[in-house]
Amino acid sequence: MSSLIEHKRVEFSELFYDLVFAYAISKSTALIHQLDQGVLSVYTIFVYLMTLLILINCWMIQTVYTNRYGKNSLFRPPSILL
């Protein structure tokens, strides 16, 4: 079964975007450090969750786009030399 799986090389652009989005998500945790008398407000939690949702959604869209149309894509048709 493992002989049927074709390995795909990772592009540097994929690694760069992974690093950027991981850094952005880690920095977004600063949004929930604002305590009001030791308690997080509902607004702060909402803003954090929406920010996290948007960042992860952008990350997934970028990953799918790179895997589908990237230089090392398994699904990309062969290029035609002009």
C-alpha positions as protocol buffer text, in pm:
chain_id: "A"
residue {
  index: 1
  type: MET
  ca { x: 0 y: 0 z: 0 }
}
residue {
  index: 2
  type: SER
  ca { x: 282 y: 242 z: 80 }
}
residue {
  index: 3
  type: SER
  ca { x: 430 y: 191 z: -266 }
}
residue {
  index: 4
  type: LEU
  ca { x: 119 y: 355 z: -419 }
}
residue {
  index: 5
  type: ILE
  ca { x: 176 y: 685 z: -240 }
}
residue {
  index: 6
  type: GLU
  ca { x: 379 y: 932 z: -441 }
}
residue {
  index: 7
  type: HIS
  ca { x: 576 y: 1175 z: -227 }
}
residue {
  index: 8
  type: LYS
  ca { x: 560 y: 1544 z: -305 }
}
residue {
  index: 9
  type: ARG
  ca { x: 846 y: 1781 z: -239 }
}
residue {
  index: 10
  type: VAL
  ca { x: 769 y: 2085 z: -28 }
}
residue {
  index: 11
  type: GLU
  ca { x: 815 y: 2423 z: -197 }
}
residue {
  index: 12
  type: PHE
  ca { x: 987 y: 2711 z: -20 }
}
residue {
  index: 13
  type: SER
  ca { x: 676 y: 2922 z: -72 }
}
residue {
  index: 14
  type: GLU
  ca { x: 474 y: 2665 z: 127 }
}
residue {
  index: 15
  type: LEU
  ca { x: 723 y: 2678 z: 411 }
}
residue {
  index: 16
  type: PHE
  ca { x: 725 y: 3058 z: 405 }
}
residue {
  index: 17
  type: TYR
  ca { x: 345 y: 3084 z: 423 }
}
residue {
  index: 18
  type: ASP
  ca { x: 333 y: 2823 z: 699 }
}
residue {
  index: 19
  type: LEU
  ca { x: 582 y: 3028 z: 898 }
}
residue {
  index: 20
  type: VAL
  ca { x: 395 y: 3354 z: 839 }
}
residue {
  index: 21
  type: PHE
  ca { x: 57 y: 3215 z: 939 }
}
residue {
  index: 22
  type: ALA
  ca { x: 195 y: 3030 z: 1242 }
}
residue {
  index: 23
  type: TYR
  ca { x: 357 y: 3355 z: 1358 }
}
residue {
  index: 24
  type: ALA
  ca { x: 34 y: 3551 z: 1300 }
}
residue {
  index: 25
  type: ILE
  ca { x: -171 y: 3300 z: 1497 }
}
residue {
  index: 26
  type: SER
  ca { x: 77 y: 3304 z: 1784 }
}
residue {
  index: 27
  type: LYS
  ca { x: 71 y: 3684 z: 1789 }
}
residue {
  index: 28
  type: SER
  ca { x: -310 y: 3689 z: 1787 }
}
residue {
  index: 29
  type: THR
  ca { x: -307 y: 3541 z: 2136 }
}
residue {
  index: 30
  type: ALA
  ca { x: -211 y: 3890 z: 2256 }
}
residue {
  index: 31
  type: LEU
  ca { x: -577 y: 3979 z: 2197 }
}
residue {
  index: 32
  type: ILE
  ca { x: -683 y: 3768 z: 2495 }
}
residue {
  index: 33
  type: HIS
  ca { x: -431 y: 3911 z: 2741 }
}
residue {
  index: 34
  type: GLN
  ca { x: -656 y: 4205 z: 2822 }
}
residue {
  index: 35
  type: LEU
  ca { x: -822 y: 4108 z: 3148 }
}
residue {
  index: 36
  type: ASP
  ca { x: -1099 y: 4314 z: 3303 }
}
residue {
  index: 37
  type: GLN
  ca { x: -1078 y: 4246 z: 3679 }
}
residue {
  index: 38
  type: GLY
  ca { x: -928 y: 3903 z: 3611 }
}
residue {
  index: 39
  type: VAL
  ca { x: -1199 y: 3798 z: 3361 }
}
residue {
  index: 40
  type: LEU
  ca { x: -1203 y: 3798 z: 2982 }
}
residue {
  index: 41
  type: SER
  ca { x: -1490 y: 3990 z: 2834 }
}
residue {
  index: 42
  type: VAL
  ca { x: -1722 y: 3829 z: 2581 }
}
residue {
  index: 43
  type: TYR
  ca { x: -1617 y: 4090 z: 2324 }
}
residue {
  index: 44
  type: THR
  ca { x: -1248 y: 4001 z: 2367 }
}
residue {
  index: 45
  type: ILE
  ca { x: -1320 y: 3630 z: 2324 }
}
residue {
  index: 46
  type: PHE
  ca { x: -1533 y: 3705 z: 2016 }
}
residue {
  index: 47
  type: VAL
  ca { x: -1261 y: 3919 z: 1855 }
}
residue {
  index: 48
  type: TYR
  ca { x: -998 y: 3653 z: 1925 }
}
residue {
  index: 49
  type: LEU
  ca { x: -1210 y: 3371 z: 1781 }
}
residue {
  index: 50
  type: MET
  ca { x: -1299 y: 3572 z: 1468 }
}
residue {
  index: 51
  type: THR
  ca { x: -933 y: 3662 z: 1414 }
}
residue {
  index: 52
  type: LEU
  ca { x: -832 y: 3299 z: 1459 }
}
residue {
  index: 53
  type: LEU
  ca { x: -1104 y: 3184 z: 1221 }
}
residue {
  index: 54
  type: ILE
  ca { x: -998 y: 3431 z: 951 }
}
residue {
  index: 55
  type: LEU
  ca { x: -628 y: 3344 z: 983 }
}
residue {
  index: 56
  type: ILE
  ca { x: -685 y: 2969 z: 969 }
}
residue {
  index: 57
  type: ASN
  ca { x: -924 y: 3010 z: 674 }
}
residue {
  index: 58
  type: CYS
  ca { x: -665 y: 3216 z: 483 }
}
residue {
  index: 59
  type: TRP
  ca { x: -399 y: 2959 z: 567 }
}
residue {
  index: 60
  type: MET
  ca { x: -611 y: 2673 z: 434 }
}
residue {
  index: 61
  type: ILE
  ca { x: -697 y: 2860 z: 115 }
}
residue {
  index: 62
  type: GLN
  ca { x: -329 y: 2936 z: 53 }
}
residue {
  index: 63
  type: THR
  ca { x: -231 y: 2574 z: 120 }
}
residue {
  index: 64
  type: VAL
  ca { x: -492 y: 2434 z: -118 }
}
residue {
  index: 65
  type: TYR
  ca { x: -396 y: 2685 z: -388 }
}
residue {
  index: 66
  type: THR
  ca { x: -26 y: 2604 z: -355 }
}
residue {
  index: 67
  type: ASN
  ca { x: -86 y: 2230 z: -358 }
}
residue {
  index: 68
  type: ARG
  ca { x: -315 y: 2253 z: -660 }
}
residue {
  index: 69
  type: TYR
  ca { x: -128 y: 2503 z: -879 }
}
residue {
  index: 70
  type: GLY
  ca { x: 221 y: 2508 z: -731 }
}
residue {
  index: 71
  type: LYS
  ca { x: 541 y: 2415 z: -905 }
}
residue {
  index: 72
  type: ASN
  ca { x: 545 y: 2064 z: -757 }
}
residue {
  index: 73
  type: SER
  ca { x: 173 y: 1996 z: -789 }
}
residue {
  index: 74
  type: LEU
  ca { x: 67 y: 1640 z: -856 }
}
residue {
  index: 75
  type: PHE
  ca { x: -244 y: 1756 z: -1043 }
}
residue {
  index: 76
  type: ARG
  ca { x: -91 y: 2024 z: -1264 }
}
residue {
  index: 77
  type: PRO
  ca { x: -93 y: 1931 z: -1632 }
}
residue {
  index: 78
  type: PRO
  ca { x: 249 y: 1913 z: -1797 }
}
residue {
  index: 79
  type: SER
  ca { x: 373 y: 2246 z: -1928 }
}
residue {
  index: 80
  type: ILE
  ca { x: 377 y: 2305 z: -2300 }
}
residue {
  index: 81
  type: LEU
  ca { x: 696 y: 2449 z: -2442 }
}
residue {
  index: 82
  type: LEU
  ca { x: 636 y: 2729 z: -2689 }
}
